[in-house]
Amino acid sequence: MMTGGSAPGDHDVAMAGQKSIALVDDDRNILTTLSIALQAEGYATRVYSDGEAALSALRSNPPDLAVFDIKMPRMDGMELLRRLRETSELPVIFLTSKDEEADEEAGLALGADDYIAKPFSQRLLLARIRAILRRAGPVHDATHDQEGGTDVQTAIIERGRLRMDPARHQVSWDGRPVSLTVTEFLILEALALRPGVIKSRNQLMDAAYPDDVFVDDRTVDSHIKRLRRKFRASDPDFTAIDTLYGAGYSFTDG
């Protein structure tokens, strides 16, 4: 189902279990085409023709994922994401022009989960959406029970001052919460599960993205930079994510 226009239009309610996707683009043809394709895949869609129209709706009634164009009047996708990230870690995919590498890097630095260069195939966008929605669900069961009875083991990860709860997508450092996007969470989890072990960019890509989705090196580097900024906002002395130039990254906090 599709809600339209510049009004929030949140009267439509997705059916039980149905994922909702918000599309923000000033090109009505793109909005219509993508909405039809997404609905054919079983998603509910909400469309907005500019960032200002989308912002309040995304805050008050967030979808499961949003797709933003960057170049829009009134409020572009960068400003929309910056303001959204003040209160939300909603998964976001950016649509960028093919020759605007700086926009891709800036979008990732602001907290976008992924980006796709225009012109793009609907098949690629659908693959990226499915991948992020899979990752946005619980990464593990909260408990494991080999006998079919009560709790045996929790999925909590504790490494020194770091605490991660994959089932609830919660992270804290020295007891202070740190809000992470889905991609940031999975990259940090891959590092924290094996402290001291160097993970290459390819290994971190595999942890955060499915095998059929190509991601280049600078995407992982941008997510690592943002992870460090978020933890340093909580602890200016944070140094737990190490870089071994030419090899990759490791988590070293004891």
Backbone as CSV, one residue per row, in Angstrom:
resi,resn,N_x,N_y,N_z,CA_x,CA_y,CA_z,C_x,C_y,C_z
1,MET,0.846,-1.181,0.000,0.000,0.000,0.000,0.881,1.230,0.000
2,MET,0.403,2.296,-0.566,1.235,3.492,-0.719,0.477,4.696,-0.214
3,THR,1.119,5.448,0.665,0.588,6.742,1.042,1.341,7.773,0.245
4,GLY,0.719,8.903,-0.056,1.365,9.756,-1.034,1.625,11.161,-0.576
5,GLY,2.306,11.842,-1.491,2.418,13.287,-1.430,3.289,13.801,-0.325
6,SER,3.077,15.082,-0.047,3.920,15.757,0.925,3.357,15.683,2.321
7,ALA,2.112,15.256,2.481,1.553,15.090,3.814,2.042,13.783,4.394
8,PRO,2.136,13.702,5.736,2.623,12.473,6.326,1.833,11.257,5.877
9,GLY,0.511,11.348,5.824,-0.283,10.280,5.256,-0.094,8.943,5.924
10,ASP,-0.089,8.928,7.280,0.161,7.698,7.989,-1.121,6.957,8.338
11,HIS,-2.183,7.170,7.564,-3.436,6.482,7.843,-3.353,5.020,7.444
12,ASP,-2.523,4.704,6.439,-2.370,3.321,6.021,-1.534,2.576,7.044
13,VAL,-1.968,1.398,7.413,-1.252,0.582,8.384,-0.852,-0.712,7.716
14,ALA,0.408,-1.068,7.828,0.874,-2.301,7.208,0.215,-3.496,7.871
15,MET,-0.037,-4.530,7.095,-0.586,-5.754,7.641,0.404,-6.370,8.609
16,ALA,-0.092,-7.218,9.501,0.757,-7.837,10.511,1.942,-8.517,9.846
17,GLY,3.145,-8.186,10.306,4.350,-8.782,9.776,4.855,-8.146,8.500
18,GLN,4.105,-7.213,7.927,4.518,-6.582,6.676,5.492,-5.450,6.959
19,LYS,6.617,-5.434,6.265,7.604,-4.383,6.444,7.200,-3.149,5.645
20,SER,7.520,-1.977,6.201,7.167,-0.722,5.528,8.426,0.007,5.090
21,ILE,8.368,0.582,3.895,9.496,1.309,3.311,9.045,2.728,2.991
22,ALA,9.794,3.730,3.436,9.532,5.122,3.076,10.463,5.519,1.933
23,LEU,9.905,6.143,0.902,10.669,6.616,-0.246,10.609,8.137,-0.264
24,VAL,11.772,8.787,-0.324,11.828,10.247,-0.323,12.605,10.690,-1.553
25,ASP,11.896,11.293,-2.518,12.519,11.676,-3.782,11.620,12.714,-4.440
26,ASP,12.206,13.710,-5.081,11.382,14.723,-5.750,10.980,14.299,-7.155
27,ASP,11.421,13.130,-7.591,11.054,12.611,-8.912,9.851,11.684,-8.749
28,ARG,8.681,12.164,-9.190,7.465,11.382,-9.026,7.516,10.070,-9.792
29,ASN,8.202,10.039,-10.916,8.301,8.797,-11.679,9.045,7.723,-10.889
30,ILE,10.130,8.140,-10.225,10.877,7.190,-9.397,10.019,6.703,-8.239
31,LEU,9.312,7.628,-7.585,8.456,7.233,-6.467,7.417,6.210,-6.898
32,THR,6.775,6.464,-8.012,5.730,5.563,-8.485,6.301,4.209,-8.878
33,THR,7.384,4.223,-9.645,7.984,2.974,-10.118,8.478,2.117,-8.959
34,LEU,9.195,2.746,-8.017,9.718,1.986,-6.885,8.594,1.492,-5.980
35,SER,7.564,2.289,-5.788,6.447,1.861,-4.957,5.790,0.607,-5.527
36,ILE,5.577,0.605,-6.829,4.960,-0.561,-7.474,5.848,-1.795,-7.300
37,ALA,7.168,-1.621,-7.512,8.090,-2.747,-7.391,8.144,-3.275,-5.956
38,LEU,8.158,-2.371,-4.982,8.225,-2.786,-3.585,6.932,-3.462,-3.137
39,GLN,5.804,-2.926,-3.571,4.534,-3.542,-3.217,4.403,-4.936,-3.820
40,ALA,4.965,-5.111,-5.016,4.946,-6.437,-5.637,5.764,-7.444,-4.832
41,GLU,6.736,-6.936,-4.047,7.552,-7.793,-3.193,6.951,-7.966,-1.807
42,GLY,5.784,-7.360,-1.564,5.097,-7.535,-0.290,5.338,-6.459,0.744
43,TYR,5.975,-5.345,0.353,6.228,-4.261,1.288,5.100,-3.232,1.240
44,ALA,4.845,-2.575,2.360,4.007,-1.385,2.362,4.907,-0.186,2.092
45,THR,4.435,0.780,1.322,5.274,1.931,0.984,4.593,3.231,1.359
46,ARG,5.430,4.198,1.734,4.991,5.571,1.988,5.927,6.474,1.207
47,VAL,5.384,7.451,0.498,6.217,8.281,-0.363,6.134,9.751,0.032
48,TYR,7.258,10.438,-0.132,7.361,11.856,0.196,8.200,12.527,-0.884
49,SER,7.784,13.698,-1.307,8.453,14.352,-2.437,9.538,15.324,-2.016
50,ASP,9.746,15.534,-0.718,10.866,16.355,-0.250,11.164,16.019,1.199
51,GLY,12.345,16.454,1.649,12.794,16.108,2.988,11.963,16.715,4.099
52,GLU,11.526,17.945,3.925,10.728,18.586,4.974,9.433,17.829,5.220
53,ALA,8.798,17.388,4.145,7.552,16.644,4.288,7.785,15.309,4.986
54,ALA,8.958,14.714,4.746,9.227,13.385,5.287,9.652,13.398,6.748
55,LEU,10.350,14.454,7.188,11.028,14.421,8.481,10.078,14.137,9.639
56,SER,9.009,14.910,9.749,8.112,14.722,10.892,7.434,13.364,10.849
57,ALA,7.088,12.891,9.641,6.444,11.587,9.517,7.401,10.462,9.907
58,LEU,8.655,10.562,9.501,9.633,9.526,9.834,9.918,9.496,11.324
59,ARG,9.825,10.646,11.972,10.041,10.695,13.421,8.835,10.154,14.188
60,SER,7.634,10.548,13.771,6.437,10.190,14.534,5.967,8.768,14.262
61,ASN,6.188,8.284,13.051,5.739,6.933,12.702,6.790,6.296,11.800
62,PRO,7.906,5.878,12.374,9.016,5.405,11.550,8.685,4.113,10.820
63,PRO,9.127,3.998,9.566,8.997,2.745,8.825,10.100,1.784,9.255
64,ASP,10.200,0.659,8.573,11.287,-0.275,8.858,12.576,0.138,8.169
65,LEU,12.451,0.900,7.085,13.621,1.333,6.312,13.199,2.513,5.446
66,ALA,14.160,3.388,5.124,13.873,4.526,4.246,14.916,4.609,3.142
67,VAL,14.474,5.074,1.977,15.352,5.312,0.831,15.286,6.799,0.512
68,PHE,16.434,7.495,0.586,16.492,8.940,0.362,17.248,9.263,-0.922
69,ASP,16.685,10.129,-1.720,17.482,10.777,-2.757,18.296,11.879,-2.089
70,ILE,19.450,12.216,-2.636,20.256,13.289,-2.053,19.815,14.653,-2.574
71,LYS,19.672,14.782,-3.879,19.381,16.084,-4.482,17.873,16.335,-4.496
72,MET,17.412,17.136,-3.531,15.996,17.489,-3.449,15.856,18.948,-3.041
73,PRO,14.777,19.619,-3.445,14.553,21.001,-3.012,14.127,21.058,-1.553
74,ARG,14.150,22.252,-1.005,13.702,22.541,0.365,14.614,21.916,1.419
75,MET,14.711,20.599,1.449,15.642,19.919,2.356,16.192,18.708,1.623
76,ASP,17.502,18.680,1.402,18.059,17.559,0.652,18.230,16.340,1.554
77,GLY,18.648,15.225,0.934,18.765,13.983,1.680,19.806,14.029,2.775
78,MET,20.883,14.769,2.568,21.921,14.886,3.594,21.377,15.549,4.862
79,GLU,20.692,16.673,4.670,20.138,17.383,5.820,19.048,16.561,6.485
80,LEU,18.244,15.871,5.692,17.213,15.006,6.258,17.831,13.927,7.132
81,LEU,18.892,13.280,6.642,19.536,12.241,7.435,20.192,12.828,8.681
82,ARG,20.844,13.984,8.535,21.496,14.602,9.700,20.484,14.870,10.808
83,ARG,19.343,15.422,10.446,18.329,15.737,11.451,17.652,14.483,11.987
84,LEU,17.477,13.491,11.127,16.878,12.239,11.582,17.786,11.524,12.576
85,ARG,19.095,11.584,12.336,20.034,10.894,13.211,20.135,11.534,14.596
86,GLU,19.560,12.693,14.783,19.532,13.294,16.114,18.682,12.467,17.070
87,THR,17.718,11.729,16.544,16.786,10.985,17.399,16.557,9.543,16.964
88,SER,17.097,9.121,15.824,16.720,7.808,15.280,17.887,7.134,14.579
89,GLU,17.932,5.797,14.673,18.895,4.990,13.926,18.175,4.179,12.847
90,LEU,17.081,4.729,12.323,16.337,4.100,11.246,17.275,3.711,10.099
91,PRO,17.235,2.462,9.607,18.069,2.094,8.456,17.740,2.953,7.237
92,VAL,18.788,3.492,6.595,18.613,4.401,5.460,19.539,4.001,4.323
93,ILE,18.988,3.966,3.113,19.768,3.793,1.893,19.729,5.112,1.127
94,PHE,20.893,5.586,0.677,20.973,6.798,-0.114,20.986,6.466,-1.604
95,LEU,20.309,7.285,-2.393,20.447,7.254,-3.841,21.340,8.423,-4.240
96,THR,22.441,8.144,-4.927,23.401,9.185,-5.285,23.635,9.177,-6.785
97,SER,24.107,10.304,-7.296,24.532,10.350,-8.695,25.843,9.587,-8.842
98,LYS,26.027,8.957,-9.985,27.138,8.032,-10.157,28.501,8.697,-9.990
99,ASP,28.605,9.989,-10.330,29.902,10.652,-10.298,30.114,11.466,-9.019
100,GLU,29.294,11.235,-8.009,29.386,12.045,-6.791,29.896,11.209,-5.628
101,GLU,31.169,10.809,-5.724,31.786,9.990,-4.692,31.804,10.702,-3.346
102,ALA,31.990,12.011,-3.365,32.013,12.765,-2.110,30.671,12.654,-1.393
103,ASP,29.565,12.639,-2.143,28.254,12.478,-1.528,28.121,11.113,-0.860
104,GLU,28.650,10.086,-1.506,28.588,8.747,-0.923,29.315,8.723,0.414
105,GLU,30.519,9.263,0.451,31.311,9.258,1.676,30.655,10.106,2.758
106,ALA,30.106,11.256,2.366,29.442,12.119,3.343,28.201,11.442,3.904
107,GLY,27.453,10.757,3.052,26.265,10.061,3.516,26.594,8.966,4.508
108,LEU,27.626,8.188,4.224,28.046,7.147,5.160,28.534,7.760,6.470
109,ALA,29.240,8.882,6.372,29.727,9.552,7.580,28.583,10.047,8.450
110,LEU,27.472,10.428,7.833,26.303,10.876,8.594,25.519,9.719,9.198
111,GLY,25.771,8.504,8.729,25.099,7.357,9.305,24.195,6.588,8.378
112,ALA,24.324,6.793,7.055,23.564,5.971,6.119,24.075,4.532,6.197
113,ASP,23.182,3.574,6.025,23.581,2.166,6.054,24.139,1.705,4.719
114,ASP,23.716,2.331,3.644,24.147,1.902,2.325,23.864,3.017,1.334
115,TYR,24.400,2.896,0.130,24.101,3.852,-0.933,24.074,3.114,-2.266
116,ILE,23.323,3.646,-3.198,23.244,3.087,-4.547,23.363,4.246,-5.523
117,ALA,24.219,4.083,-6.521,24.434,5.142,-7.508,23.386,5.061,-8.612
118,LYS,22.867,6.234,-8.994,21.970,6.317,-10.147,22.785,6.348,-11.439
119,PRO,22.280,5.801,-12.520,21.048,5.010,-12.607,21.256,3.634,-11.977
120,PHE,20.218,3.073,-11.375,20.343,1.804,-10.683,19.246,0.860,-11.158
121,SER,19.462,-0.430,-10.926,18.438,-1.410,-11.268,17.541,-1.631,-10.058
122,GLN,16.271,-1.858,-10.317,15.354,-2.169,-9.218,15.786,-3.446,-8.503
123,ARG,16.328,-4.377,-9.254,16.769,-5.638,-8.657,17.848,-5.396,-7.604
124,LEU,18.787,-4.501,-7.928,19.845,-4.186,-6.973,19.266,-3.529,-5.728
125,LEU,18.393,-2.547,-5.908,17.816,-1.872,-4.752,17.038,-2.853,-3.883
126,LEU,16.250,-3.731,-4.489,15.493,-4.716,-3.718,16.426,-5.646,-2.944
127,ALA,17.554,-6.023,-3.558,18.522,-6.875,-2.868,19.106,-6.163,-1.656
128,ARG,19.430,-4.881,-1.819,19.987,-4.126,-0.692,18.951,-3.959,0.421
129,ILE,17.704,-3.694,0.041,16.648,-3.543,1.048,16.458,-4.851,1.818
130,ARG,16.381,-5.959,1.098,16.206,-7.248,1.778,17.380,-7.531,2.717
131,ALA,18.591,-7.203,2.263,19.771,-7.455,3.084,19.725,-6.658,4.379
132,ILE,19.398,-5.375,4.288,19.381,-4.532,5.484,18.264,-4.948,6.424
133,LEU,17.106,-5.287,5.897,16.002,-5.708,6.759,16.328,-7.017,7.467
134,ARG,17.031,-7.918,6.787,17.458,-9.155,7.462,18.412,-8.831,8.598
135,ARG,19.336,-7.917,8.326,20.312,-7.547,9.350,19.670,-6.781,10.489
136,ALA,18.580,-6.061,10.199,17.935,-5.238,11.223,17.167,-6.070,12.228
137,GLY,16.881,-7.337,11.892,16.207,-8.212,12.841,17.191,-8.677,13.897
138,PRO,16.708,-9.412,14.903,17.612,-9.927,15.934,18.720,-10.747,15.305
139,VAL,19.947,-10.439,15.671,21.095,-11.132,15.096,21.195,-12.548,15.631
140,HIS,20.809,-12.711,16.881,20.821,-14.036,17.500,19.557,-14.174,18.327
141,ASP,19.217,-15.412,18.695,18.199,-15.593,19.717,18.779,-15.115,21.026
142,ALA,17.943,-14.583,21.900,18.424,-14.080,23.178,18.954,-15.205,24.038
143,THR,18.374,-16.405,23.904,18.838,-17.545,24.692,18.887,-18.767,23.804
144,HIS,19.653,-19.762,24.234,19.755,-21.021,23.513,19.460,-22.135,24.502
145,ASP,18.682,-23.111,24.112,18.313,-24.191,24.993,18.424,-25.509,24.241
146,GLN,19.449,-26.271,24.531,19.673,-27.505,23.814,18.679,-28.588,24.199
147,GLU,18.066,-28.492,25.377,17.139,-29.511,25.851,15.690,-29.115,25.642
148,GLY,15.448,-27.941,25.069,14.075,-27.495,24.879,13.451,-26.975,26.147
149,GLY,14.267,-26.679,27.153,13.739,-26.217,28.440,14.038,-24.770,28.691
150,THR,14.677,-24.465,29.816,14.912,-23.088,30.222,16.220,-22.576,29.649
151,ASP,16.524,-21.309,29.987,17.708,-20.651,29.430,18.979,-21.417,29.769
152,VAL,19.841,-21.509,28.783,21.141,-22.136,28.994,22.257,-21.122,28.777
153,GLN,22.122,-20.300,27.764,23.203,-19.381,27.392,22.603,-18.110,26.819
154,THR,23.142,-16.957,27.214,22.667,-15.704,26.647,23.583,-15.290,25.515
155,ALA,23.086,-14.375,24.677,23.867,-13.904,23.538,24.601,-12.612,23.854
156,ILE,24.614,-12.191,25.100,25.293,-10.958,25.473,26.795,-11.087,25.216
157,ILE,27.378,-10.034,24.637,28.824,-9.978,24.401,29.416,-8.930,25.342
158,GLU,30.366,-9.321,26.174,31.027,-8.389,27.086,32.527,-8.480,26.865
159,ARG,33.101,-7.337,26.519,34.548,-7.247,26.280,35.051,-6.004,26.997
160,GLY,35.591,-6.185,28.201,36.040,-5.032,28.969,34.892,-4.090,29.250
161,ARG,35.007,-2.859,28.784,33.959,-1.857,29.030,32.819,-1.925,28.024
162,LEU,32.966,-2.776,27.012,31.938,-2.905,25.990,30.932,-3.983,26.371
163,ARG,29.644,-3.656,26.169,28.581,-4.644,26.345,27.646,-4.548,25.152
164,MET,27.399,-5.694,24.492,26.520,-5.728,23.331,25.428,-6.775,23.558
165,ASP,24.201,-6.392,23.246,23.062,-7.308,23.323,22.474,-7.415,21.916
166,PRO,22.911,-8.401,21.122,22.437,-8.503,19.737,20.935,-8.697,19.626
167,ALA,20.324,-9.419,20.553,18.890,-9.670,20.461,18.084,-8.390,20.585
168,ARG,18.609,-7.422,21.312,17.903,-6.152,21.520,18.556,-4.988,20.785
169,HIS,19.632,-5.268,20.064,20.363,-4.236,19.328,20.758,-3.092,20.274
170,GLN,21.337,-3.464,21.418,21.759,-2.484,22.412,23.267,-2.585,22.649
171,VAL,23.913,-1.416,22.788,25.350,-1.339,23.021,25.606,-0.325,24.124
172,SER,26.538,-0.641,24.997,26.934,0.342,26.014,28.450,0.279,26.203
173,TRP,28.991,1.403,26.650,30.419,1.533,26.938,30.546,2.147,28.321
174,ASP,31.184,1.429,29.250,31.248,1.874,30.643,29.852,2.141,31.205
175,GLY,28.871,1.356,30.754,27.507,1.500,31.240,26.704,2.587,30.571
176,ARG,27.317,3.337,29.649,26.612,4.407,28.949,26.179,3.917,27.574
177,PRO,24.903,4.087,27.222,24.409,3.571,25.939,25.052,4.289,24.754
178,VAL,25.308,3.542,23.699,25.832,4.075,22.434,24.884,3.599,21.332
179,SER,24.320,4.529,20.598,23.341,4.195,19.566,24.044,3.930,18.236
180,LEU,23.823,2.738,17.672,24.478,2.344,16.434,23.455,1.970,15.370
181,THR,23.820,2.197,14.118,23.009,1.704,13.019,23.209,0.188,12.906
182,VAL,22.388,-0.450,12.091,22.501,-1.895,11.897,23.892,-2.271,11.393
183,THR,24.378,-1.558,10.391,25.678,-1.877,9.815,26.797,-1.680,10.826
184,GLU,26.754,-0.574,11.550,27.775,-0.313,12.567,27.770,-1.408,13.623
185,PHE,26.588,-1.823,14.035,26.468,-2.856,15.063,27.130,-4.152,14.604
186,LEU,26.842,-4.582,13.382,27.360,-5.852,12.901,28.869,-5.816,12.686
187,ILE,29.393,-4.670,12.262,30.849,-4.543,12.118,31.511,-4.614,13.495
188,LEU,30.960,-3.894,14.467,31.529,-3.933,15.815,31.415,-5.332,16.407
189,GLU,30.306,-5.990,16.192,30.133,-7.348,16.714,31.192,-8.292,16.150
190,ALA,31.458,-8.183,14.841,32.468,-9.045,14.225,33.837,-8.825,14.863
191,LEU,34.151,-7.579,15.209,35.425,-7.281,15.855,35.443,-7.766,17.306
192,ALA,34.348,-7.525,18.030,34.311,-7.836,19.457,34.252,-9.339,19.724
193,LEU,33.712,-10.105,18.800,33.629,-11.549,19.020,35.008,-12.201,19.094
194,ARG,35.998,-11.579,18.437,37.362,-12.123,18.465,38.349,-11.000,18.764
195,PRO,38.393,-10.550,20.026,39.274,-9.429,20.368,40.736,-9.759,20.093
196,GLY,41.438,-8.759,19.567,42.848,-8.931,19.259,43.117,-9.525,17.903
197,VAL,42.092,-10.092,17.266,42.256,-10.700,15.946,41.992,-9.642,14.869
198,ILE,42.912,-9.508,13.936,42.751,-8.524,12.869,41.727,-9.035,11.856
199,LYS,40.720,-8.212,11.593,39.707,-8.532,10.589,39.956,-7.665,9.365
200,SER,40.081,-8.295,8.225,40.266,-7.538,6.989,38.977,-6.833,6.614
201,ARG,39.075,-5.891,5.699,37.864,-5.220,5.221,36.895,-6.225,4.599
202,ASN,37.424,-7.182,3.876,36.554,-8.185,3.269,35.811,-8.994,4.320
203,GLN,36.484,-9.332,5.405,35.825,-10.083,6.476,34.732,-9.252,7.141
204,LEU,34.997,-7.963,7.322,33.988,-7.097,7.919,32.816,-6.885,6.966
205,MET,33.110,-6.796,5.668,32.029,-6.710,4.679,31.147,-7.950,4.746
206,ASP,31.782,-9.127,4.853,31.017,-10.371,4.915,30.138,-10.423,6.156
207,ALA,30.619,-9.828,7.268,29.841,-9.830,8.501,28.625,-8.921,8.404
208,ALA,28.776,-7.822,7.656,27.715,-6.818,7.630,26.840,-6.880,6.390
209,TYR,27.314,-7.556,5.340,26.577,-7.605,4.088,26.516,-9.037,3.580
210,PRO,25.426,-9.423,2.926,25.361,-10.765,2.345,26.332,-10.900,1.171
211,ASP,26.616,-12.129,0.797,27.620,-12.391,-0.235,27.263,-11.788,-1.588
212,ASP,25.959,-11.614,-1.847,25.570,-11.163,-3.184,25.500,-9.646,-3.319
213,VAL,25.961,-8.929,-2.300,25.931,-7.467,-2.345,27.361,-6.945,-2.348
214,PHE,27.753,-6.266,-3.420,29.109,-5.719,-3.512,29.207,-4.422,-2.719
215,VAL,30.252,-4.305,-1.909,30.536,-3.097,-1.138,32.017,-2.802,-1.264
216,ASP,32.381,-1.548,-1.500,33.805,-1.263,-1.660,34.451,-0.901,-0.329
217,ASP,35.781,-0.814,-0.348,36.546,-0.637,0.888,36.167,0.621,1.649
218,ARG,35.918,1.722,0.936,35.698,2.976,1.650,34.397,2.951,2.456
219,THR,33.474,2.045,2.101,32.252,1.917,2.883,32.570,1.430,4.289
220,VAL,33.372,0.383,4.398,33.759,-0.125,5.711,34.565,0.925,6.468
221,ASP,35.498,1.597,5.794,36.301,2.633,6.459,35.408,3.745,7.021
222,SER,34.397,4.139,6.262,33.502,5.195,6.725,32.719,4.752,7.957
223,HIS,32.276,3.493,7.964,31.548,2.989,9.137,32.465,2.911,10.357
224,ILE,33.713,2.521,10.172,34.658,2.473,11.288,34.882,3.876,11.858
225,LYS,35.050,4.865,10.988,35.233,6.247,11.455,34.041,6.706,12.287
226,ARG,32.844,6.376,11.816,31.655,6.789,12.562,31.537,6.038,13.899
227,LEU,31.890,4.767,13.906,31.904,4.021,15.171,32.834,4.692,16.185
228,ARG,34.026,5.049,15.742,34.965,5.698,16.659,34.413,7.023,17.177
229,ARG,33.795,7.822,16.288,33.232,9.102,16.727,32.139,8.902,17.776
230,LYS,31.317,7.906,17.570,30.219,7.680,18.523,30.751,7.257,19.888
231,PHE,31.741,6.374,19.906,32.286,5.953,21.197,33.092,7.064,21.857
232,ARG,33.778,7.885,21.069,34.545,8.988,21.649,33.638,10.089,22.173
233,ALA,32.409,10.157,21.655,31.447,11.101,22.232,31.088,10.682,23.646
234,SER,31.153,9.378,23.931,30.894,8.863,25.269,32.159,8.832,26.113
235,ASP,33.282,8.523,25.460,34.569,8.417,26.150,35.651,8.981,25.237
236,PRO,36.116,10.211,25.486,37.119,10.837,24.609,38.406,10.027,24.478
237,ASP,38.660,9.118,25.432,39.887,8.318,25.405,39.688,6.958,24.728
238,PHE,38.566,6.768,24.073,38.271,5.486,23.431,39.318,5.168,22.354
239,THR,39.965,4.003,22.484,40.968,3.566,21.507,40.833,2.072,21.198
240,ALA,39.659,1.509,21.452,39.510,0.055,21.388,39.511,-0.508,19.977
241,ILE,39.229,0.321,18.971,39.260,-0.164,17.591,40.579,0.271,16.960
242,ASP,41.444,-0.697,16.716,42.773,-0.420,16.165,42.783,-0.620,14.653
243,THR,43.639,0.145,13.995,43.860,-0.016,12.555,45.254,-0.574,12.321
244,LEU,45.348,-1.647,11.550,46.632,-2.122,11.078,46.651,-1.857,9.586
245,TYR,47.365,-0.833,9.197,47.306,-0.343,7.821,47.698,-1.443,6.833
246,GLY,46.861,-1.594,5.836,47.074,-2.624,4.836,46.506,-3.973,5.195
247,ALA,46.085,-4.128,6.465,45.565,-5.433,6.902,44.099,-5.374,7.323
248,GLY,43.754,-4.376,8.144,42.378,-4.307,8.611,42.249,-3.681,9.978
249,TYR,41.289,-4.177,10.753,40.941,-3.583,12.047,40.837,-4.676,13.110
250,SER,41.021,-4.265,14.368,40.832,-5.209,15.477,40.266,-4.481,16.680
251,PHE,39.655,-5.252,17.583,39.138,-4.726,18.841,40.082,-5.187,19.947
252,THR,40.597,-4.232,20.732,41.675,-4.576,21.652,41.409,-4.207,23.108
253,ASP,40.239,-3.652,23.428,40.010,-3.228,24.815,39.876,-4.436,25.713
254,GLY,40.660,-4.475,26.784,40.617,-5.613,27.690,39.697,-5.422,28.860
